[in-house]
Amino acid sequence: MKNITVSVPDDVYRDARIAAAERDTSVSALVVAYLRSLSERTREFSRLEAQQREVQAEIGRFRAADRLGRDEVHDRAVR
């Protein structure tokens, strides 16, 4: 485990202590939870980017001329 030192304004520290007390935890635990959520979001974003690349690779070639006409779309929806 690594220790870090962070300087914050007095009012931010006071608010953090109050928030920690309300959650029956410590300021350190709040910071760990926040940093963990950042890393989880980064992993999730990377996962979604990879999924997007896979989907785009499957699409192949797209041409606007291949679209269905308005009447075809509406006929298909009714059936």
PDB file of N, CA, C and O in Angstrom:
ATOM      1  N   MET A   1       0.851  -1.172   0.000  1.00  0.00           N
ATOM      2  CA  MET A   1       0.000   0.000   0.000  1.00  0.00           C
ATOM      3  C   MET A   1       0.894   1.231   0.000  1.00  0.00           C
ATOM      4  O   MET A   1       1.920   1.258   0.680  1.00  0.00           O
ATOM      5  N   LYS A   2       0.514   2.227  -0.747  1.00  0.00           N
ATOM      6  CA  LYS A   2       1.263   3.474  -0.847  1.00  0.00           C
ATOM      7  C   LYS A   2       0.561   4.576  -0.070  1.00  0.00           C
ATOM      8  O   LYS A   2      -0.668   4.649  -0.038  1.00  0.00           O
ATOM      9  N   ASN A   3       1.352   5.420   0.548  1.00  0.00           N
ATOM     10  CA  ASN A   3       0.828   6.611   1.213  1.00  0.00           C
ATOM     11  C   ASN A   3       1.030   7.801   0.300  1.00  0.00           C
ATOM     12  O   ASN A   3       2.064   7.914  -0.358  1.00  0.00           O
ATOM     13  N   ILE A   4       0.047   8.694   0.253  1.00  0.00           N
ATOM     14  CA  ILE A   4       0.179   9.921  -0.523  1.00  0.00           C
ATOM     15  C   ILE A   4      -0.148  11.101   0.380  1.00  0.00           C
ATOM     16  O   ILE A   4      -0.887  10.978   1.357  1.00  0.00           O
ATOM     17  N   THR A   5       0.412  12.228   0.033  1.00  0.00           N
ATOM     18  CA  THR A   5       0.123  13.462   0.759  1.00  0.00           C
ATOM     19  C   THR A   5      -0.575  14.409  -0.200  1.00  0.00           C
ATOM     20  O   THR A   5      -0.107  14.642  -1.314  1.00  0.00           O
ATOM     21  N   VAL A   6      -1.681  14.942   0.238  1.00  0.00           N
ATOM     22  CA  VAL A   6      -2.471  15.847  -0.598  1.00  0.00           C
ATOM     23  C   VAL A   6      -2.746  17.109   0.199  1.00  0.00           C
ATOM     24  O   VAL A   6      -3.126  17.043   1.368  1.00  0.00           O
ATOM     25  N   SER A   7      -2.556  18.245  -0.427  1.00  0.00           N
ATOM     26  CA  SER A   7      -2.884  19.522   0.218  1.00  0.00           C
ATOM     27  C   SER A   7      -4.219  20.011  -0.317  1.00  0.00           C
ATOM     28  O   SER A   7      -4.423  20.103  -1.527  1.00  0.00           O
ATOM     29  N   VAL A   8      -5.118  20.321   0.595  1.00  0.00           N
ATOM     30  CA  VAL A   8      -6.435  20.826   0.206  1.00  0.00           C
ATOM     31  C   VAL A   8      -6.747  22.046   1.057  1.00  0.00           C
ATOM     32  O   VAL A   8      -6.229  22.179   2.166  1.00  0.00           O
ATOM     33  N   PRO A   9      -7.575  22.922   0.557  1.00  0.00           N
ATOM     34  CA  PRO A   9      -7.983  24.082   1.358  1.00  0.00           C
ATOM     35  C   PRO A   9      -8.710  23.636   2.628  1.00  0.00           C
ATOM     36  O   PRO A   9      -9.314  22.564   2.666  1.00  0.00           O
ATOM     37  N   ASP A  10      -8.644  24.456   3.643  1.00  0.00           N
ATOM     38  CA  ASP A  10      -9.249  24.132   4.939  1.00  0.00           C
ATOM     39  C   ASP A  10     -10.737  23.785   4.819  1.00  0.00           C
ATOM     40  O   ASP A  10     -11.209  22.838   5.448  1.00  0.00           O
ATOM     41  N   ASP A  11     -11.468  24.550   4.013  1.00  0.00           N
ATOM     42  CA  ASP A  11     -12.909  24.292   3.905  1.00  0.00           C
ATOM     43  C   ASP A  11     -13.195  22.946   3.232  1.00  0.00           C
ATOM     44  O   ASP A  11     -14.164  22.272   3.583  1.00  0.00           O
ATOM     45  N   VAL A  12     -12.368  22.558   2.283  1.00  0.00           N
ATOM     46  CA  VAL A  12     -12.543  21.259   1.620  1.00  0.00           C
ATOM     47  C   VAL A  12     -12.272  20.139   2.614  1.00  0.00           C
ATOM     48  O   VAL A  12     -12.998  19.145   2.649  1.00  0.00           O
ATOM     49  N   TYR A  13     -11.230  20.298   3.421  1.00  0.00           N
ATOM     50  CA  TYR A  13     -10.903  19.284   4.418  1.00  0.00           C
ATOM     51  C   TYR A  13     -12.022  19.153   5.453  1.00  0.00           C
ATOM     52  O   TYR A  13     -12.410  18.047   5.831  1.00  0.00           O
ATOM     53  N   ARG A  14     -12.526  20.289   5.897  1.00  0.00           N
ATOM     54  CA  ARG A  14     -13.614  20.282   6.879  1.00  0.00           C
ATOM     55  C   ARG A  14     -14.844  19.572   6.305  1.00  0.00           C
ATOM     56  O   ARG A  14     -15.455  18.741   6.977  1.00  0.00           O
ATOM     57  N   ASP A  15     -15.200  19.900   5.078  1.00  0.00           N
ATOM     58  CA  ASP A  15     -16.356  19.253   4.435  1.00  0.00           C
ATOM     59  C   ASP A  15     -16.116  17.749   4.249  1.00  0.00           C
ATOM     60  O   ASP A  15     -17.035  16.945   4.400  1.00  0.00           O
ATOM     61  N   ALA A  16     -14.887  17.382   3.923  1.00  0.00           N
ATOM     62  CA  ALA A  16     -14.560  15.963   3.740  1.00  0.00           C
ATOM     63  C   ALA A  16     -14.671  15.211   5.063  1.00  0.00           C
ATOM     64  O   ALA A  16     -15.163  14.083   5.099  1.00  0.00           O
ATOM     65  N   ARG A  17     -14.219  15.825   6.135  1.00  0.00           N
ATOM     66  CA  ARG A  17     -14.331  15.173   7.451  1.00  0.00           C
ATOM     67  C   ARG A  17     -15.798  14.985   7.844  1.00  0.00           C
ATOM     68  O   ARG A  17     -16.175  13.954   8.399  1.00  0.00           O
ATOM     69  N   ILE A  18     -16.612  15.990   7.549  1.00  0.00           N
ATOM     70  CA  ILE A  18     -18.049  15.897   7.860  1.00  0.00           C
ATOM     71  C   ILE A  18     -18.676  14.775   7.034  1.00  0.00           C
ATOM     72  O   ILE A  18     -19.439  13.961   7.554  1.00  0.00           O
ATOM     73  N   ALA A  19     -18.345  14.739   5.738  1.00  0.00           N
ATOM     74  CA  ALA A  19     -18.892  13.700   4.863  1.00  0.00           C
ATOM     75  C   ALA A  19     -18.447  12.319   5.335  1.00  0.00           C
ATOM     76  O   ALA A  19     -19.239  11.376   5.327  1.00  0.00           O
ATOM     77  N   ALA A  20     -17.203  12.196   5.742  1.00  0.00           N
ATOM     78  CA  ALA A  20     -16.695  10.910   6.235  1.00  0.00           C
ATOM     79  C   ALA A  20     -17.421  10.507   7.512  1.00  0.00           C
ATOM     80  O   ALA A  20     -17.801   9.347   7.671  1.00  0.00           O
ATOM     81  N   ALA A  21     -17.612  11.443   8.408  1.00  0.00           N
ATOM     82  CA  ALA A  21     -18.303  11.142   9.671  1.00  0.00           C
ATOM     83  C   ALA A  21     -19.749  10.711   9.404  1.00  0.00           C
ATOM     84  O   ALA A  21     -20.253   9.794  10.052  1.00  0.00           O
ATOM     85  N   GLU A  22     -20.409  11.364   8.462  1.00  0.00           N
ATOM     86  CA  GLU A  22     -21.787  11.000   8.120  1.00  0.00           C
ATOM     87  C   GLU A  22     -21.874   9.579   7.561  1.00  0.00           C
ATOM     88  O   GLU A  22     -22.895   8.906   7.700  1.00  0.00           O
ATOM     89  N   ARG A  23     -20.784   9.134   6.927  1.00  0.00           N
ATOM     90  CA  ARG A  23     -20.758   7.787   6.327  1.00  0.00           C
ATOM     91  C   ARG A  23     -20.071   6.779   7.241  1.00  0.00           C
ATOM     92  O   ARG A  23     -19.870   5.625   6.864  1.00  0.00           O
ATOM     93  N   ASP A  24     -19.709   7.224   8.449  1.00  0.00           N
ATOM     94  CA  ASP A  24     -19.029   6.375   9.421  1.00  0.00           C
ATOM     95  C   ASP A  24     -17.754   5.768   8.836  1.00  0.00           C
ATOM     96  O   ASP A  24     -17.513   4.566   8.945  1.00  0.00           O
ATOM     97  N   THR A  25     -16.945   6.628   8.214  1.00  0.00           N
ATOM     98  CA  THR A  25     -15.694   6.203   7.601  1.00  0.00           C
ATOM     99  C   THR A  25     -14.647   7.299   7.795  1.00  0.00           C
ATOM    100  O   THR A  25     -14.871   8.244   8.551  1.00  0.00           O
ATOM    101  N   SER A  26     -13.525   7.180   7.128  1.00  0.00           N
ATOM    102  CA  SER A  26     -12.455   8.169   7.253  1.00  0.00           C
ATOM    103  C   SER A  26     -12.298   8.942   5.948  1.00  0.00           C
ATOM    104  O   SER A  26     -12.803   8.536   4.901  1.00  0.00           O
ATOM    105  N   VAL A  27     -11.591  10.059   6.035  1.00  0.00           N
ATOM    106  CA  VAL A  27     -11.291  10.829   4.829  1.00  0.00           C
ATOM    107  C   VAL A  27     -10.441   9.974   3.896  1.00  0.00           C
ATOM    108  O   VAL A  27     -10.637   9.998   2.681  1.00  0.00           O
ATOM    109  N   SER A  28      -9.504   9.223   4.455  1.00  0.00           N
ATOM    110  CA  SER A  28      -8.663   8.338   3.631  1.00  0.00           C
ATOM    111  C   SER A  28      -9.516   7.330   2.867  1.00  0.00           C
ATOM    112  O   SER A  28      -9.275   7.081   1.686  1.00  0.00           O
ATOM    113  N   ALA A  29     -10.500   6.757   3.529  1.00  0.00           N
ATOM    114  CA  ALA A  29     -11.377   5.788   2.866  1.00  0.00           C
ATOM    115  C   ALA A  29     -12.174   6.455   1.749  1.00  0.00           C
ATOM    116  O   ALA A  29     -12.401   5.847   0.703  1.00  0.00           O
ATOM    117  N   LEU A  30     -12.596   7.687   1.960  1.00  0.00           N
ATOM    118  CA  LEU A  30     -13.309   8.417   0.900  1.00  0.00           C
ATOM    119  C   LEU A  30     -12.396   8.642  -0.302  1.00  0.00           C
ATOM    120  O   LEU A  30     -12.816   8.487  -1.448  1.00  0.00           O
ATOM    121  N   VAL A  31     -11.154   9.006  -0.033  1.00  0.00           N
ATOM    122  CA  VAL A  31     -10.196   9.247  -1.120  1.00  0.00           C
ATOM    123  C   VAL A  31      -9.928   7.948  -1.876  1.00  0.00           C
ATOM    124  O   VAL A  31      -9.906   7.943  -3.106  1.00  0.00           O
ATOM    125  N   VAL A  32      -9.724   6.848  -1.152  1.00  0.00           N
ATOM    126  CA  VAL A  32      -9.500   5.554  -1.800  1.00  0.00           C
ATOM    127  C   VAL A  32     -10.694   5.195  -2.677  1.00  0.00           C
ATOM    128  O   VAL A  32     -10.515   4.767  -3.817  1.00  0.00           O
ATOM    129  N   ALA A  33     -11.897   5.363  -2.166  1.00  0.00           N
ATOM    130  CA  ALA A  33     -13.103   5.037  -2.941  1.00  0.00           C
ATOM    131  C   ALA A  33     -13.184   5.892  -4.201  1.00  0.00           C
ATOM    132  O   ALA A  33     -13.539   5.397  -5.270  1.00  0.00           O
ATOM    133  N   TYR A  34     -12.853   7.176  -4.072  1.00  0.00           N
ATOM    134  CA  TYR A  34     -12.896   8.069  -5.231  1.00  0.00           C
ATOM    135  C   TYR A  34     -11.860   7.647  -6.271  1.00  0.00           C
ATOM    136  O   TYR A  34     -12.176   7.559  -7.457  1.00  0.00           O
ATOM    137  N   LEU A  35     -10.631   7.387  -5.840  1.00  0.00           N
ATOM    138  CA  LEU A  35      -9.572   6.996  -6.781  1.00  0.00           C
ATOM    139  C   LEU A  35      -9.897   5.657  -7.434  1.00  0.00           C
ATOM    140  O   LEU A  35      -9.620   5.456  -8.617  1.00  0.00           O
ATOM    141  N   ARG A  36     -10.478   4.747  -6.671  1.00  0.00           N
ATOM    142  CA  ARG A  36     -10.885   3.454  -7.231  1.00  0.00           C
ATOM    143  C   ARG A  36     -11.952   3.661  -8.306  1.00  0.00           C
ATOM    144  O   ARG A  36     -11.907   3.023  -9.358  1.00  0.00           O
ATOM    145  N   SER A  37     -12.911   4.550  -8.044  1.00  0.00           N
ATOM    146  CA  SER A  37     -13.968   4.791  -9.033  1.00  0.00           C
ATOM    147  C   SER A  37     -13.387   5.394 -10.311  1.00  0.00           C
ATOM    148  O   SER A  37     -13.868   5.110 -11.408  1.00  0.00           O
ATOM    149  N   LEU A  38     -12.356   6.224 -10.171  1.00  0.00           N
ATOM    150  CA  LEU A  38     -11.701   6.776 -11.365  1.00  0.00           C
ATOM    151  C   LEU A  38     -11.083   5.671 -12.202  1.00  0.00           C
ATOM    152  O   LEU A  38     -11.241   5.653 -13.423  1.00  0.00           O
ATOM    153  N   SER A  39     -10.387   4.759 -11.562  1.00  0.00           N
ATOM    154  CA  SER A  39      -9.736   3.691 -12.314  1.00  0.00           C
ATOM    155  C   SER A  39     -10.773   2.751 -12.924  1.00  0.00           C
ATOM    156  O   SER A  39     -10.568   2.254 -14.031  1.00  0.00           O
ATOM    157  N   GLU A  40     -11.879   2.497 -12.227  1.00  0.00           N
ATOM    158  CA  GLU A  40     -12.943   1.649 -12.778  1.00  0.00           C
ATOM    159  C   GLU A  40     -13.585   2.298 -14.002  1.00  0.00           C
ATOM    160  O   GLU A  40     -13.889   1.624 -14.987  1.00  0.00           O
ATOM    161  N   ARG A  41     -13.788   3.610 -13.928  1.00  0.00           N
ATOM    162  CA  ARG A  41     -14.373   4.310 -15.079  1.00  0.00           C
ATOM    163  C   ARG A  41     -13.436   4.242 -16.270  1.00  0.00           C
ATOM    164  O   ARG A  41     -13.882   4.082 -17.406  1.00  0.00           O
ATOM    165  N   THR A  42     -12.127   4.364 -16.015  1.00  0.00           N
ATOM    166  CA  THR A  42     -11.147   4.292 -17.097  1.00  0.00           C
ATOM    167  C   THR A  42     -11.177   2.911 -17.743  1.00  0.00           C
ATOM    168  O   THR A  42     -11.146   2.804 -18.969  1.00  0.00           O
ATOM    169  N   ARG A  43     -11.238   1.851 -16.934  1.00  0.00           N
ATOM    170  CA  ARG A  43     -11.316   0.493 -17.478  1.00  0.00           C
ATOM    171  C   ARG A  43     -12.607   0.297 -18.269  1.00  0.00           C
ATOM    172  O   ARG A  43     -12.594  -0.301 -19.345  1.00  0.00           O
ATOM    173  N   GLU A  44     -13.717   0.799 -17.738  1.00  0.00           N
ATOM    174  CA  GLU A  44     -15.005   0.655 -18.427  1.00  0.00           C
ATOM    175  C   GLU A  44     -14.981   1.402 -19.754  1.00  0.00           C
ATOM    176  O   GLU A  44     -15.498   0.903 -20.753  1.00  0.00           O
ATOM    177  N   PHE A  45     -14.388   2.592 -19.776  1.00  0.00           N
ATOM    178  CA  PHE A  45     -14.293   3.371 -21.008  1.00  0.00           C
ATOM    179  C   PHE A  45     -13.460   2.605 -22.041  1.00  0.00           C
ATOM    180  O   PHE A  45     -13.820   2.548 -23.217  1.00  0.00           O
ATOM    181  N   SER A  46     -12.353   2.020 -21.596  1.00  0.00           N
ATOM    182  CA  SER A  46     -11.507   1.237 -22.509  1.00  0.00           C
ATOM    183  C   SER A  46     -12.259   0.033 -23.043  1.00  0.00           C
ATOM    184  O   SER A  46     -12.146  -0.294 -24.225  1.00  0.00           O
ATOM    185  N   ARG A  47     -13.025  -0.632 -22.187  1.00  0.00           N
ATOM    186  CA  ARG A  47     -13.815  -1.781 -22.620  1.00  0.00           C
ATOM    187  C   ARG A  47     -14.842  -1.368 -23.675  1.00  0.00           C
ATOM    188  O   ARG A  47     -15.024  -2.057 -24.679  1.00  0.00           O
ATOM    189  N   LEU A  48     -15.509  -0.236 -23.439  1.00  0.00           N
ATOM    190  CA  LEU A  48     -16.515   0.230 -24.391  1.00  0.00           C
ATOM    191  C   LEU A  48     -15.885   0.664 -25.713  1.00  0.00           C
ATOM    192  O   LEU A  48     -16.467   0.453 -26.777  1.00  0.00           O
ATOM    193  N   GLU A  49     -14.708   1.262 -25.651  1.00  0.00           N
ATOM    194  CA  GLU A  49     -14.007   1.633 -26.885  1.00  0.00           C
ATOM    195  C   GLU A  49     -13.679   0.394 -27.709  1.00  0.00           C
ATOM    196  O   GLU A  49     -13.860   0.386 -28.927  1.00  0.00           O
ATOM    197  N   ALA A  50     -13.196  -0.652 -27.043  1.00  0.00           N
ATOM    198  CA  ALA A  50     -12.866  -1.893 -27.740  1.00  0.00           C
ATOM    199  C   ALA A  50     -14.122  -2.506 -28.359  1.00  0.00           C
ATOM    200  O   ALA A  50     -14.089  -2.990 -29.491  1.00  0.00           O
ATOM    201  N   GLN A  51     -15.222  -2.484 -27.619  1.00  0.00           N
ATOM    202  CA  GLN A  51     -16.482  -3.010 -28.140  1.00  0.00           C
ATOM    203  C   GLN A  51     -16.937  -2.210 -29.350  1.00  0.00           C
ATOM    204  O   GLN A  51     -17.424  -2.781 -30.325  1.00  0.00           O
ATOM    205  N   GLN A  52     -16.782  -0.897 -29.295  1.00  0.00           N
ATOM    206  CA  GLN A  52     -17.164  -0.054 -30.424  1.00  0.00           C
ATOM    207  C   GLN A  52     -16.326  -0.396 -31.657  1.00  0.00           C
ATOM    208  O   GLN A  52     -16.862  -0.478 -32.762  1.00  0.00           O
ATOM    209  N   ARG A  53     -15.021  -0.596 -31.482  1.00  0.00           N
ATOM    210  CA  ARG A  53     -14.164  -0.965 -32.609  1.00  0.00           C
ATOM    211  C   ARG A  53     -14.595  -2.301 -33.211  1.00  0.00           C
ATOM    212  O   ARG A  53     -14.596  -2.461 -34.432  1.00  0.00           O
ATOM    213  N   GLU A  54     -14.962  -3.263 -32.357  1.00  0.00           N
ATOM    214  CA  GLU A  54     -15.414  -4.567 -32.857  1.00  0.00           C
ATOM    215  C   GLU A  54     -16.685  -4.428 -33.683  1.00  0.00           C
ATOM    216  O   GLU A  54     -16.796  -5.008 -34.763  1.00  0.00           O
ATOM    217  N   VAL A  55     -17.639  -3.661 -33.177  1.00  0.00           N
ATOM    218  CA  VAL A  55     -18.908  -3.471 -33.889  1.00  0.00           C
ATOM    219  C   VAL A  55     -18.667  -2.766 -35.215  1.00  0.00           C
ATOM    220  O   VAL A  55     -19.230  -3.151 -36.239  1.00  0.00           O
ATOM    221  N   GLN A  56     -17.828  -1.733 -35.197  1.00  0.00           N
ATOM    222  CA  GLN A  56     -17.551  -1.007 -36.435  1.00  0.00           C
ATOM    223  C   GLN A  56     -16.844  -1.902 -37.458  1.00  0.00           C
ATOM    224  O   GLN A  56     -17.088  -1.787 -38.659  1.00  0.00           O
ATOM    225  N   ALA A  57     -15.977  -2.784 -36.984  1.00  0.00           N
ATOM    226  CA  ALA A  57     -15.275  -3.689 -37.897  1.00  0.00           C
ATOM    227  C   ALA A  57     -16.241  -4.677 -38.543  1.00  0.00           C
ATOM    228  O   ALA A  57     -16.014  -5.110 -39.673  1.00  0.00           O
ATOM    229  N   GLU A  58     -17.312  -5.038 -37.845  1.00  0.00           N
ATOM    230  CA  GLU A  58     -18.299  -5.966 -38.378  1.00  0.00           C
ATOM    231  C   GLU A  58     -19.223  -5.320 -39.407  1.00  0.00           C
ATOM    232  O   GLU A  58     -19.825  -6.007 -40.232  1.00  0.00           O
ATOM    233  N   ILE A  59     -19.325  -4.020 -39.350  1.00  0.00           N
ATOM    234  CA  ILE A  59     -20.260  -3.321 -40.245  1.00  0.00           C
ATOM    235  C   ILE A  59     -19.828  -3.464 -41.691  1.00  0.00           C
ATOM    236  O   ILE A  59     -20.670  -3.615 -42.576  1.00  0.00           O
ATOM    237  N   GLY A  60     -18.543  -3.418 -41.942  1.00  0.00           N
ATOM    238  CA  GLY A  60     -18.074  -3.529 -43.316  1.00  0.00           C
ATOM    239  C   GLY A  60     -18.294  -2.231 -44.068  1.00  0.00           C
ATOM    240  O   GLY A  60     -17.998  -1.143 -43.575  1.00  0.00           O
ATOM    241  N   ARG A  61     -18.813  -2.372 -45.255  1.00  0.00           N
ATOM    242  CA  ARG A  61     -18.991  -1.195 -46.102  1.00  0.00           C
ATOM    243  C   ARG A  61     -20.420  -0.685 -45.981  1.00  0.00           C
ATOM    244  O   ARG A  61     -21.371  -1.466 -46.028  1.00  0.00           O
ATOM    245  N   PHE A  62     -20.566   0.604 -45.829  1.00  0.00           N
ATOM    246  CA  PHE A  62     -21.885   1.220 -45.707  1.00  0.00           C
ATOM    247  C   PHE A  62     -22.024   2.267 -46.793  1.00  0.00           C
ATOM    248  O   PHE A  62     -21.133   3.091 -47.002  1.00  0.00           O
ATOM    249  N   ARG A  63     -23.162   2.222 -47.486  1.00  0.00           N
ATOM    250  CA  ARG A  63     -23.446   3.240 -48.496  1.00  0.00           C
ATOM    251  C   ARG A  63     -24.843   3.788 -48.235  1.00  0.00           C
ATOM    252  O   ARG A  63     -25.760   3.041 -47.894  1.00  0.00           O
ATOM    253  N   ALA A  64     -24.991   5.067 -48.393  1.00  0.00           N
ATOM    254  CA  ALA A  64     -26.300   5.693 -48.192  1.00  0.00           C
ATOM    255  C   ALA A  64     -27.319   5.141 -49.187  1.00  0.00           C
ATOM    256  O   ALA A  64     -28.513   5.096 -48.889  1.00  0.00           O
ATOM    257  N   ALA A  65     -26.860   4.724 -50.357  1.00  0.00           N
ATOM    258  CA  ALA A  65     -27.764   4.196 -51.384  1.00  0.00           C
ATOM    259  C   ALA A  65     -28.384   2.868 -50.960  1.00  0.00           C
ATOM    260  O   ALA A  65     -29.399   2.455 -51.521  1.00  0.00           O
ATOM    261  N   ASP A  66     -27.784   2.193 -49.973  1.00  0.00           N
ATOM    262  CA  ASP A  66     -28.302   0.910 -49.511  1.00  0.00           C
ATOM    263  C   ASP A  66     -29.458   1.054 -48.527  1.00  0.00           C
ATOM    264  O   ASP A  66     -30.059   0.057 -48.128  1.00  0.00           O
ATOM    265  N   ARG A  67     -29.769   2.263 -48.140  1.00  0.00           N
ATOM    266  CA  ARG A  67     -30.840   2.462 -47.168  1.00  0.00           C
ATOM    267  C   ARG A  67     -32.193   2.077 -47.746  1.00  0.00           C
ATOM    268  O   ARG A  67     -32.408   2.120 -48.957  1.00  0.00           O
ATOM    269  N   LEU A  68     -33.098   1.701 -46.851  1.00  0.00           N
ATOM    270  CA  LEU A  68     -34.467   1.435 -47.279  1.00  0.00           C
ATOM    271  C   LEU A  68     -35.164   2.764 -47.553  1.00  0.00           C
ATOM    272  O   LEU A  68     -34.878   3.779 -46.918  1.00  0.00           O
ATOM    273  N   GLY A  69     -36.076   2.731 -48.502  1.00  0.00           N
ATOM    274  CA  GLY A  69     -36.870   3.915 -48.777  1.00  0.00           C
ATOM    275  C   GLY A  69     -37.921   4.115 -47.687  1.00  0.00           C
ATOM    276  O   GLY A  69     -38.164   3.217 -46.881  1.00  0.00           O
ATOM    277  N   ARG A  70     -38.525   5.261 -47.666  1.00  0.00           N
ATOM    278  CA  ARG A  70     -39.526   5.581 -46.647  1.00  0.00           C
ATOM    279  C   ARG A  70     -40.684   4.584 -46.671  1.00  0.00           C
ATOM    280  O   ARG A  70     -41.098   4.087 -45.624  1.00  0.00           O
ATOM    281  N   ASP A  71     -41.197   4.297 -47.844  1.00  0.00           N
ATOM    282  CA  ASP A  71     -42.318   3.362 -47.962  1.00  0.00           C
ATOM    283  C   ASP A  71     -41.918   1.966 -47.490  1.00  0.00           C
ATOM    284  O   ASP A  71     -42.705   1.285 -46.833  1.00  0.00           O
ATOM    285  N   GLU A  72     -40.710   1.542 -47.818  1.00  0.00           N
ATOM    286  CA  GLU A  72     -40.255   0.217 -47.384  1.00  0.00           C
ATOM    287  C   GLU A  72     -40.156   0.132 -45.863  1.00  0.00           C
ATOM    288  O   GLU A  72     -40.500  -0.894 -45.276  1.00  0.00           O
ATOM    289  N   VAL A  73     -39.693   1.191 -45.231  1.00  0.00           N
ATOM    290  CA  VAL A  73     -39.590   1.216 -43.775  1.00  0.00           C
ATOM    291  C   VAL A  73     -40.963   1.083 -43.145  1.00  0.00           C
ATOM    292  O   VAL A  73     -41.156   0.297 -42.217  1.00  0.00           O
ATOM    293  N   HIS A  74     -41.920   1.855 -43.654  1.00  0.00           N
ATOM    294  CA  HIS A  74     -43.258   1.831 -43.088  1.00  0.00           C
ATOM    295  C   HIS A  74     -43.974   0.508 -43.368  1.00  0.00           C
ATOM    296  O   HIS A  74     -44.697   0.001 -42.510  1.00  0.00           O
ATOM    297  N   ASP A  75     -43.776  -0.050 -44.562  1.00  0.00           N
ATOM    298  CA  ASP A  75     -44.356  -1.368 -44.873  1.00  0.00           C
ATOM    299  C   ASP A  75     -43.792  -2.426 -43.956  1.00  0.00           C
ATOM    300  O   ASP A  75     -44.525  -3.299 -43.492  1.00  0.00           O
ATOM    301  N   ARG A  76     -42.511  -2.366 -43.689  1.00  0.00           N
ATOM    302  CA  ARG A  76     -41.857  -3.355 -42.827  1.00  0.00           C
ATOM    303  C   ARG A  76     -42.381  -3.248 -41.398  1.00  0.00           C
ATOM    304  O   ARG A  76     -42.551  -4.271 -40.736  1.00  0.00           O
ATOM    305  N   ALA A  77     -42.638  -2.050 -40.911  1.00  0.00           N
ATOM    306  CA  ALA A  77     -43.116  -1.838 -39.538  1.00  0.00           C
ATOM    307  C   ALA A  77     -44.528  -2.355 -39.361  1.00  0.00           C
ATOM    308  O   ALA A  77     -44.875  -2.795 -38.265  1.00  0.00           O
ATOM    309  N   VAL A  78     -45.355  -2.319 -40.391  1.00  0.00           N
ATOM    310  CA  VAL A  78     -46.749  -2.732 -40.298  1.00  0.00           C
ATOM    311  C   VAL A  78     -46.869  -4.239 -40.270  1.00  0.00           C
ATOM    312  O   VAL A  78     -47.765  -4.768 -39.611  1.00  0.00           O
ATOM    313  N   ARG A  79     -46.020  -4.927 -40.944  1.00  0.00           N
ATOM    314  CA  ARG A  79     -46.120  -6.394 -41.050  1.00  0.00           C
ATOM    315  C   ARG A  79     -45.817  -7.082 -39.789  1.00  0.00           C
ATOM    316  O   ARG A  79     -45.861  -8.311 -39.731  1.00  0.00           O
TER     317      ARG A  79
END
